[in-house]
Amino acid sequence: MADYAAALAALHHQAAKTFGDEGANLVTGDTDAESAEGLEAIEQSDVTITGDTATVTYKTSEDAPIKLTKIKGQWKLPLSQLTVGAELGAEQHQREDLVSQARLAQETAEEIAQGKYKAVEDAAHAWQSRVLDVVLASSTQKKGE
């Protein structure tokens, strides 16, 4: 997930450098607004800490509470928390999808830097089409199992 987030941030940065902030938002979405919303949700959440475990319950979401573990002084989110209730093998599929999407974000950022896309709409379409291809391929693969 961290690699995907870094690749998406790099894509957004390159799109902003090439097409401006509004263009970057067209390519990747308004990541600043999404981050601000996420931080606001965290700030409004209920947090219960017991020793080296914490439970975060979001007031604005019907999702199950998130459980964190403190390891070497840092709070960590176990991968199992991201796949709660998922079918067997879903965790592996999710990892593979994120790896694929990270690679595609890097490729798209490189293409933008190389000037492959003259219009921001072309860059946005390329990125969104690639992500959709990964999602559809993953969905088809899951149905075939």
N, CA and C atoms as an extended XYZ file, in Angstrom:
435
Properties=species:S:1:pos:R:3:atomname:S:1:resname:S:1:resid:I:1 pbc="F F F"
N         0.822       -1.195        0.000 N   MET     1
C         0.000        0.000        0.000 CA  MET     1
C         0.864        1.256        0.000 C   MET     1
N         1.954        1.201        0.763 N   ALA     2
C         2.840        2.363        0.823 CA  ALA     2
C         3.463        2.628       -0.548 C   ALA     2
N         3.857        1.572       -1.258 N   ASP     3
C         4.430        1.742       -2.595 CA  ASP     3
C         3.402        2.341       -3.556 C   ASP     3
N         2.163        1.874       -3.453 N   TYR     4
C         1.108        2.417       -4.306 CA  TYR     4
C         0.869        3.897       -3.989 C   TYR     4
N         0.793        4.213       -2.705 N   ALA     5
C         0.563        5.607       -2.305 CA  ALA     5
C         1.696        6.504       -2.802 C   ALA     5
N         2.930        6.021       -2.701 N   ALA     6
C         4.078        6.806       -3.173 CA  ALA     6
C         4.031        6.986       -4.690 C   ALA     6
N         3.665        5.932       -5.407 N   ALA     7
C         3.584        6.021       -6.867 CA  ALA     7
C         2.468        6.967       -7.293 C   ALA     7
N         1.330        6.917       -6.607 N   LEU     8
C         0.228        7.816       -6.922 CA  LEU     8
C         0.608        9.268       -6.622 C   LEU     8
N         1.327        9.483       -5.528 N   ALA     9
C         1.797       10.833       -5.193 CA  ALA     9
C         2.772       11.336       -6.258 C   ALA     9
N         3.644       10.453       -6.744 N   ALA    10
C         4.586       10.842       -7.793 CA  ALA    10
C         3.848       11.175       -9.090 C   ALA    10
N         2.817       10.400       -9.410 N   LEU    11
C         2.008       10.683      -10.598 CA  LEU    11
C         1.327       12.040      -10.450 C   LEU    11
N         0.750       12.290       -9.292 N   HIS    12
C         0.081       13.574       -9.051 CA  HIS    12
C         1.086       14.727       -9.164 C   HIS    12
N         2.267       14.550       -8.573 N   HIS    13
C         3.300       15.587       -8.619 CA  HIS    13
C         3.721       15.879      -10.060 C   HIS    13
N         3.960       14.823      -10.846 N   GLN    14
C         4.379       15.024      -12.230 CA  GLN    14
C         3.268       15.664      -13.044 C   GLN    14
N         2.033       15.250      -12.802 N   ALA    15
C         0.904       15.848      -13.516 CA  ALA    15
C         0.771       17.328      -13.149 C   ALA    15
N         0.992       17.663      -11.876 N   ALA    16
C         0.934       19.072      -11.454 CA  ALA    16
C         2.052       19.879      -12.100 C   ALA    16
N         3.226       19.285      -12.171 N   LYS    17
C         4.375       19.964      -12.775 CA  LYS    17
C         4.118       20.242      -14.263 C   LYS    17
N         3.466       19.308      -14.920 N   THR    18
C         3.232       19.430      -16.356 CA  THR    18
C         1.960       20.201      -16.699 C   THR    18
N         0.886       19.911      -15.968 N   PHE    19
C        -0.429       20.457      -16.325 CA  PHE    19
C        -1.009       21.418      -15.288 C   PHE    19
N        -0.295       21.682      -14.191 N   GLY    20
C        -0.819       22.540      -13.139 CA  GLY    20
C        -1.651       21.739      -12.134 C   GLY    20
N        -1.993       22.393      -11.035 N   ASP    21
C        -2.723       21.713       -9.961 CA  ASP    21
C        -4.084       21.195      -10.411 C   ASP    21
N        -4.818       21.999      -11.170 N   GLU    22
C        -6.138       21.559      -11.638 CA  GLU    22
C        -6.003       20.362      -12.574 C   GLU    22
N        -4.971       20.361      -13.393 N   GLY    23
C        -4.726       19.224      -14.279 CA  GLY    23
C        -4.384       17.971      -13.491 C   GLY    23
N        -3.574       18.132      -12.456 N   ALA    24
C        -3.220       16.981      -11.624 CA  ALA    24
C        -4.460       16.402      -10.960 C   ALA    24
N        -5.365       17.282      -10.527 N   ASN    25
C        -6.602       16.808       -9.913 CA  ASN    25
C        -7.458       16.038      -10.913 C   ASN    25
N        -7.383       16.429      -12.178 N   LEU    26
C        -8.113       15.704      -13.211 CA  LEU    26
C        -7.515       14.311      -13.422 C   LEU    26
N        -6.207       14.195      -13.322 N   VAL    27
C        -5.537       12.907      -13.531 CA  VAL    27
C        -5.756       11.964      -12.344 C   VAL    27
N        -5.468       12.422      -11.148 N   THR    28
C        -5.466       11.521       -9.986 CA  THR    28
C        -6.579       11.785       -8.982 C   THR    28
N        -7.333       12.835       -9.183 N   GLY    29
C        -8.303       13.243       -8.172 CA  GLY    29
C        -7.657       14.285       -7.277 C   GLY    29
N        -8.462       14.942       -6.483 N   ASP    30
C        -7.973       15.994       -5.604 CA  ASP    30
C        -7.399       15.358       -4.342 C   ASP    30
N        -6.139       14.970       -4.414 N   THR    31
C        -5.511       14.244       -3.308 CA  THR    31
C        -5.396       15.103       -2.048 C   THR    31
N        -5.231       16.414       -2.210 N   ASP    32
C        -5.166       17.288       -1.027 CA  ASP    32
C        -6.498       17.285       -0.280 C   ASP    32
N        -7.592       17.388       -1.014 N   ALA    33
C        -8.918       17.385       -0.385 CA  ALA    33
C        -9.200       16.032        0.261 C   ALA    33
N        -8.821       14.951       -0.424 N   GLU    34
C        -9.035       13.611        0.129 CA  GLU    34
C        -8.232       13.421        1.408 C   GLU    34
N        -6.996       13.909        1.422 N   SER    35
C        -6.168       13.818        2.630 CA  SER    35
C        -6.771       14.621        3.762 C   SER    35
N        -7.251       15.813        3.448 N   ALA    36
C        -7.860       16.661        4.476 CA  ALA    36
C        -9.105       15.998        5.057 C   ALA    36
N        -9.915       15.387        4.201 N   GLU    37
C       -11.107       14.676        4.671 CA  GLU    37
C       -10.721       13.506        5.564 C   GLU    37
N        -9.695       12.766        5.164 N   GLY    38
C        -9.226       11.638        5.961 CA  GLY    38
C        -8.718       12.070        7.325 C   GLY    38
N        -7.946       13.147        7.342 N   LEU    39
C        -7.429       13.660        8.614 CA  LEU    39
C        -8.556       14.155        9.511 C   LEU    39
N        -9.547       14.797        8.918 N   GLU    40
C       -10.696       15.279        9.690 CA  GLU    40
C       -11.447       14.099       10.309 C   GLU    40
N       -11.619       13.034        9.531 N   ALA    41
C       -12.302       11.839       10.048 CA  ALA    41
C       -11.516       11.218       11.199 C   ALA    41
N       -10.187       11.199       11.076 N   ILE    42
C        -9.346       10.660       12.148 CA  ILE    42
C        -9.475       11.522       13.397 C   ILE    42
N        -9.432       12.831       13.228 N   GLU    43
C        -9.526       13.738       14.371 CA  GLU    43
C       -10.861       13.613       15.101 C   GLU    43
N       -11.921       13.269       14.387 N   GLN    44
C       -13.241       13.152       14.994 CA  GLN    44
C       -13.532       11.739       15.506 C   GLN    44
N       -12.628       10.807       15.291 N   SER    45
C       -12.871        9.422       15.684 CA  SER    45
C       -12.713        9.226       17.190 C   SER    45
N       -13.262        8.120       17.663 N   ASP    46
C       -13.071        7.711       19.052 CA  ASP    46
C       -11.901        6.740       19.084 C   ASP    46
N       -10.952        6.978       19.980 N   VAL    47
C        -9.767        6.125       20.087 CA  VAL    47
C        -9.692        5.570       21.511 C   VAL    47
N        -9.554        4.257       21.601 N   THR    48
C        -9.384        3.595       22.888 CA  THR    48
C        -8.033        2.900       22.865 C   THR    48
N        -7.165        3.266       23.810 N   ILE    49
C        -5.830        2.675       23.879 CA  ILE    49
C        -5.734        1.828       25.141 C   ILE    49
N        -5.309        0.583       24.937 N   THR    50
C        -5.075       -0.337       26.043 CA  THR    50
C        -3.701       -0.965       25.818 C   THR    50
N        -2.725       -0.513       26.571 N   GLY    51
C        -1.376       -1.038       26.405 CA  GLY    51
C        -0.848       -0.751       25.013 C   GLY    51
N        -0.480       -1.816       24.293 N   ASP    52
C         0.074       -1.676       22.944 CA  ASP    52
C        -0.956       -1.927       21.850 C   ASP    52
N        -2.232       -1.795       22.184 N   THR    53
C        -3.276       -1.918       21.165 CA  THR    53
C        -4.182       -0.689       21.232 C   THR    53
N        -4.704       -0.325       20.096 N   ALA    54
C        -5.625        0.807       20.020 CA  ALA    54
C        -6.758        0.435       19.073 C   ALA    54
N        -7.923        0.938       19.373 N   THR    55
C        -9.083        0.749       18.510 CA  THR    55
C        -9.582        2.130       18.103 C   THR    55
N        -9.705        2.326       16.790 N   VAL    56
C       -10.169        3.597       16.243 CA  VAL    56
C       -11.543        3.366       15.618 C   VAL    56
N       -12.519        4.091       16.128 N   THR    57
C       -13.883        3.990       15.618 CA  THR    57
C       -14.252        5.330       14.992 C   THR    57
N       -14.513        5.288       13.694 N   TYR    58
C       -14.860        6.506       12.974 CA  TYR    58
C       -16.333        6.839       13.176 C   TYR    58
N       -16.614        8.082       13.501 N   LYS    59
C       -17.990        8.538       13.704 CA  LYS    59
C       -18.712        8.714       12.373 C   LYS    59
N       -17.952        8.957       11.306 N   THR    60
C       -18.556        9.254       10.010 CA  THR    60
C       -18.624        8.040        9.096 C   THR    60
N       -18.360        6.843        9.621 N   SER    61
C       -18.323        5.660        8.777 CA  SER    61
C       -19.015        4.491        9.464 C   SER    61
N       -19.612        3.640        8.667 N   GLU    62
C       -20.228        2.437        9.204 CA  GLU    62
C       -19.255        1.255        9.171 C   GLU    62
N       -18.011        1.515        8.771 N   ASP    63
C       -17.003        0.466        8.726 CA  ASP    63
C       -16.696       -0.028       10.132 C   ASP    63
N       -16.186       -1.244       10.194 N   ALA    64
C       -15.780       -1.814       11.479 CA  ALA    64
C       -14.634       -0.992       12.054 C   ALA    64
N       -14.511       -0.951       13.367 N   PRO    65
C       -13.385       -0.236       13.983 CA  PRO    65
C       -12.044       -0.791       13.494 C   PRO    65
N       -11.047        0.064       13.473 N   ILE    66
C        -9.691       -0.308       13.056 CA  ILE    66
C        -8.884       -0.608       14.311 C   ILE    66
N        -8.158       -1.696       14.283 N   LYS    67
C        -7.320       -2.058       15.430 CA  LYS    67
C        -5.860       -1.890       15.043 C   LYS    67
N        -5.125       -1.158       15.860 N   LEU    68
C        -3.709       -0.895       15.640 CA  LEU    68
C        -2.892       -1.585       16.719 C   LEU    68
N        -1.642       -1.866       16.390 N   THR    69
C        -0.711       -2.464       17.342 CA  THR    69
C         0.529       -1.600       17.407 C   THR    69
N         1.008       -1.346       18.611 N   LYS    70
C         2.226       -0.544       18.787 CA  LYS    70
C         3.425       -1.492       18.758 C   LYS    70
N         4.324       -1.229       17.806 N   ILE    71
C         5.528       -2.048       17.648 CA  ILE    71
C         6.724       -1.109       17.627 C   ILE    71
N         7.633       -1.317       18.563 N   LYS    72
C         8.834       -0.477       18.678 CA  LYS    72
C         8.481        1.009       18.706 C   LYS    72
N         7.431        1.338       19.446 N   GLY    73
C         7.057        2.733       19.640 CA  GLY    73
C         6.231        3.356       18.530 C   GLY    73
N         5.895        2.581       17.483 N   GLN    74
C         5.107        3.135       16.378 CA  GLN    74
C         3.832        2.329       16.204 C   GLN    74
N         2.732        3.042       15.934 N   TRP    75
C         1.464        2.374       15.688 CA  TRP    75
C         1.459        1.791       14.290 C   TRP    75
N         1.077        0.527       14.187 N   LYS    76
C         1.055       -0.187       12.906 CA  LYS    76
C        -0.353       -0.702       12.640 C   LYS    76
N        -0.712       -0.713       11.384 N   LEU    77
C        -1.994       -1.255       10.948 CA  LEU    77
C        -1.726       -2.620       10.334 C   LEU    77
N        -2.132       -3.692       11.003 N   PRO    78
C        -1.915       -5.025       10.426 CA  PRO    78
C        -2.679       -5.171        9.114 C   PRO    78
N        -2.052       -5.807        8.130 N   LEU    79
C        -2.690       -6.021        6.835 CA  LEU    79
C        -4.029       -6.735        7.003 C   LEU    79
N        -4.123       -7.591        8.008 N   SER    80
C        -5.366       -8.330        8.235 CA  SER    80
C        -6.543       -7.388        8.470 C   SER    80
N        -6.298       -6.175        8.963 N   GLN    81
C        -7.373       -5.209        9.184 CA  GLN    81
C        -7.968       -4.721        7.864 C   GLN    81
N        -7.186       -4.760        6.818 N   LEU    82
C        -7.668       -4.290        5.522 CA  LEU    82
C        -8.481       -5.335        4.782 C   LEU    82
N        -8.406       -6.567        5.247 N   THR    83
C        -9.092       -7.655        4.550 CA  THR    83
C       -10.110       -8.353        5.444 C   THR    83
N       -10.540       -7.677        6.501 N   VAL    84
C       -11.530       -8.256        7.399 CA  VAL    84
C       -12.781       -8.604        6.603 C   VAL    84
N       -13.234       -9.826        6.736 N   GLY    85
C       -14.448      -10.272        6.050 CA  GLY    85
C       -14.232      -10.645        4.595 C   GLY    85
N       -13.001      -10.565        4.132 N   ALA    86
C       -12.733      -10.894        2.728 CA  ALA    86
C       -12.624      -12.405        2.555 C   ALA    86
N       -12.864      -12.837        1.338 N   GLU    87
C       -12.763      -14.248        1.014 CA  GLU    87
C       -11.302      -14.680        1.042 C   GLU    87
N       -11.097      -15.981        1.192 N   LEU    88
C        -9.760      -16.541        1.174 CA  LEU    88
C        -9.079      -16.178       -0.142 C   LEU    88
N        -7.887      -15.711       -0.097 N   GLY    89
C        -7.149      -15.322       -1.297 CA  GLY    89
C        -7.343      -13.861       -1.679 C   GLY    89
N        -8.320      -13.198       -1.082 N   ALA    90
C        -8.582      -11.797       -1.428 CA  ALA    90
C        -7.403      -10.907       -1.061 C   ALA    90
N        -6.744      -11.231        0.044 N   GLU    91
C        -5.587      -10.447        0.478 CA  GLU    91
C        -4.489      -10.481       -0.584 C   GLU    91
N        -4.228      -11.657       -1.123 N   GLN    92
C        -3.204      -11.798       -2.167 CA  GLN    92
C        -3.610      -11.024       -3.419 C   GLN    92
N        -4.873      -11.130       -3.805 N   HIS    93
C        -5.355      -10.383       -4.972 CA  HIS    93
C        -5.214       -8.882       -4.757 C   HIS    93
N        -5.546       -8.437       -3.553 N   GLN    94
C        -5.450       -7.011       -3.254 CA  GLN    94
C        -4.001       -6.546       -3.369 C   GLN    94
N        -3.075       -7.336       -2.832 N   ARG    95
C        -1.659       -6.974       -2.941 CA  ARG    95
C        -1.211       -6.918       -4.395 C   ARG    95
N        -1.600       -7.917       -5.171 N   GLU    96
C        -1.216       -7.955       -6.586 CA  GLU    96
C        -1.790       -6.752       -7.338 C   GLU    96
N        -3.038       -6.392       -7.032 N   ASP    97
C        -3.653       -5.228       -7.684 CA  ASP    97
C        -2.902       -3.947       -7.336 C   ASP    97
N        -2.534       -3.797       -6.074 N   LEU    98
C        -1.810       -2.597       -5.657 CA  LEU    98
C        -0.435       -2.520       -6.306 C   LEU    98
N         0.243       -3.648       -6.425 N   VAL    99
C         1.553       -3.679       -7.088 CA  VAL    99
C         1.390       -3.279       -8.554 C   VAL    99
N         0.376       -3.818       -9.209 N   SER   100
C         0.124       -3.480      -10.618 CA  SER   100
C        -0.209       -2.001      -10.771 C   SER   100
N        -1.068       -1.484       -9.907 N   GLN   101
C        -1.450       -0.089       -9.995 CA  GLN   101
C        -0.276        0.843       -9.695 C   GLN   101
N         0.595        0.452       -8.772 N   ALA   102
C         1.789        1.253       -8.476 CA  ALA   102
C         2.695        1.316       -9.706 C   ALA   102
N         2.886        0.174      -10.360 N   ARG   103
C         3.719        0.138      -11.567 CA  ARG   103
C         3.119        1.015      -12.661 C   ARG   103
N         1.813        0.932      -12.833 N   LEU   104
C         1.150        1.730      -13.865 CA  LEU   104
C         1.190        3.224      -13.550 C   LEU   104
N         1.087        3.583      -12.280 N   ALA   105
C         1.201        4.996      -11.888 CA  ALA   105
C         2.589        5.520      -12.220 C   ALA   105
N         3.612        4.704      -11.941 N   GLN   106
C         4.991        5.103      -12.260 CA  GLN   106
C         5.169        5.268      -13.770 C   GLN   106
N         4.639        4.319      -14.534 N   GLU   107
C         4.750        4.399      -15.992 CA  GLU   107
C         4.043        5.644      -16.536 C   GLU   107
N         2.861        5.920      -16.008 N   THR   108
C         2.108        7.082      -16.475 CA  THR   108
C         2.836        8.376      -16.121 C   THR   108
N         3.406        8.437      -14.928 N   ALA   109
C         4.180        9.621      -14.523 CA  ALA   109
C         5.370        9.818      -15.457 C   ALA   109
N         6.058        8.731      -15.798 N   GLU   110
C         7.201        8.820      -16.715 CA  GLU   110
C         6.757        9.296      -18.094 C   GLU   110
N         5.617        8.794      -18.573 N   GLU   111
C         5.113        9.213      -19.879 CA  GLU   111
C         4.739       10.696      -19.884 C   GLU   111
N         4.155       11.166      -18.781 N   ILE   112
C         3.827       12.591      -18.682 CA  ILE   112
C         5.106       13.412      -18.719 C   ILE   112
N         6.125       12.966      -17.974 N   ALA   113
C         7.408       13.681      -17.932 CA  ALA   113
C         8.071       13.711      -19.310 C   ALA   113
N         7.883       12.666      -20.078 N   GLN   114
C         8.478       12.574      -21.413 CA  GLN   114
C         7.680       13.342      -22.463 C   GLN   114
N         6.533       13.885      -22.074 N   GLY   115
C         5.729       14.674      -22.998 CA  GLY   115
C         4.835       13.864      -23.911 C   GLY   115
N         4.555       12.619      -23.539 N   LYS   116
C         3.714       11.767      -24.380 CA  LYS   116
C         2.296       12.323      -24.512 C   LYS   116
N         1.807       12.981      -23.477 N   TYR   117
C         0.435       13.500      -23.478 CA  TYR   117
C         0.474       15.023      -23.598 C   TYR   117
N        -0.064       15.528      -24.663 N   LYS   118
C        -0.088       16.979      -24.874 CA  LYS   118
C        -1.253       17.625      -24.124 C   LYS   118
N        -2.328       16.875      -23.934 N   ALA   119
C        -3.500       17.389      -23.221 CA  ALA   119
C        -3.679       16.611      -21.925 C   ALA   119
N        -4.066       17.320      -20.885 N   VAL   120
C        -4.260       16.685      -19.582 CA  VAL   120
C        -5.342       15.609      -19.660 C   VAL   120
N        -6.344       15.819      -20.496 N   GLU   121
C        -7.415       14.830      -20.639 CA  GLU   121
C        -6.879       13.497      -21.151 C   GLU   121
N        -5.859       13.550      -22.017 N   ASP   122
C        -5.260       12.324      -22.541 CA  ASP   122
C        -4.508       11.574      -21.437 C   ASP   122
N        -3.806       12.316      -20.604 N   ALA   123
C        -3.088       11.696      -19.484 CA  ALA   123
C        -4.075       11.093      -18.489 C   ALA   123
N        -5.142       11.830      -18.194 N   ALA   124
C        -6.163       11.331      -17.258 CA  ALA   124
C        -6.811       10.075      -17.807 C   ALA   124
N        -7.134       10.076      -19.082 N   HIS   125
C        -7.760        8.910      -19.707 CA  HIS   125
C        -6.818        7.707      -19.666 C   HIS   125
N        -5.555        7.935      -19.954 N   ALA   126
C        -4.578        6.832      -19.929 CA  ALA   126
C        -4.510        6.209      -18.539 C   ALA   126
N        -4.382        7.039      -17.500 N   TRP   127
C        -4.281        6.537      -16.129 CA  TRP   127
C        -5.568        5.811      -15.728 C   TRP   127
N        -6.705        6.421      -15.954 N   GLN   128
C        -7.972        5.821      -15.539 CA  GLN   128
C        -8.258        4.529      -16.293 C   GLN   128
N        -7.894        4.466      -17.560 N   SER   129
C        -8.086        3.241      -18.346 CA  SER   129
C        -7.218        2.112      -17.816 C   SER   129
N        -5.998        2.448      -17.445 N   ARG   130
C        -5.087        1.432      -16.921 CA  ARG   130
C        -5.584        0.864      -15.593 C   ARG   130
N        -6.057        1.745      -14.721 N   VAL   131
C        -6.580        1.282      -13.436 CA  VAL   131
C        -7.809        0.411      -13.661 C   VAL   131
N        -8.679        0.841      -14.549 N   LEU   132
C        -9.883        0.072      -14.846 CA  LEU   132
C        -9.520       -1.309      -15.392 C   LEU   132
N        -8.517       -1.382      -16.242 N   ASP   133
C        -8.070       -2.674      -16.775 CA  ASP   133
C        -7.631       -3.607      -15.652 C   ASP   133
N        -6.897       -3.084      -14.668 N   VAL   134
C        -6.438       -3.905      -13.538 CA  VAL   134
C        -7.630       -4.386      -12.729 C   VAL   134
N        -8.559       -3.499      -12.452 N   VAL   135
C        -9.734       -3.853      -11.653 CA  VAL   135
C       -10.577       -4.897      -12.377 C   VAL   135
N       -10.810       -4.698      -13.656 N   LEU   136
C       -11.615       -5.654      -14.417 CA  LEU   136
C       -10.921       -7.007      -14.533 C   LEU   136
N        -9.617       -7.003      -14.774 N   ALA   137
C        -8.873       -8.265      -14.861 CA  ALA   137
C        -8.920       -9.011      -13.533 C   ALA   137
N        -8.783       -8.279      -12.443 N   SER   138
C        -8.821       -8.886      -11.120 CA  SER   138
C       -10.206       -9.461      -10.839 C   SER   138
N       -11.234       -8.720      -11.205 N   SER   139
C       -12.612       -9.170      -10.991 CA  SER   139
C       -12.894      -10.441      -11.801 C   SER   139
N       -12.431      -10.469      -13.043 N   THR   140
C       -12.617      -11.633      -13.905 CA  THR   140
C       -11.871      -12.833      -13.335 C   THR   140
N       -10.664      -12.595      -12.848 N   GLN   141
C        -9.854      -13.674      -12.283 CA  GLN   141
C       -10.525      -14.243      -11.031 C   GLN   141
N       -11.080      -13.399      -10.182 N   LYS   142
C       -11.744      -13.852       -8.952 CA  LYS   142
C       -12.962      -14.702       -9.278 C   LYS   142
N       -13.716      -14.303      -10.309 N   LYS   143
C       -14.916      -15.059      -10.691 CA  LYS   143
C       -14.536      -16.435      -11.225 C   LYS   143
N       -13.373      -16.548      -11.852 N   GLY   144
C       -12.943      -17.803      -12.446 CA  GLY   144
C       -12.385      -18.799      -11.435 C   GLY   144
N       -12.154      -18.352      -10.223 N   GLU   145
C       -11.564      -19.245       -9.213 CA  GLU   145
C       -12.603      -20.144       -8.585 C   GLU   145
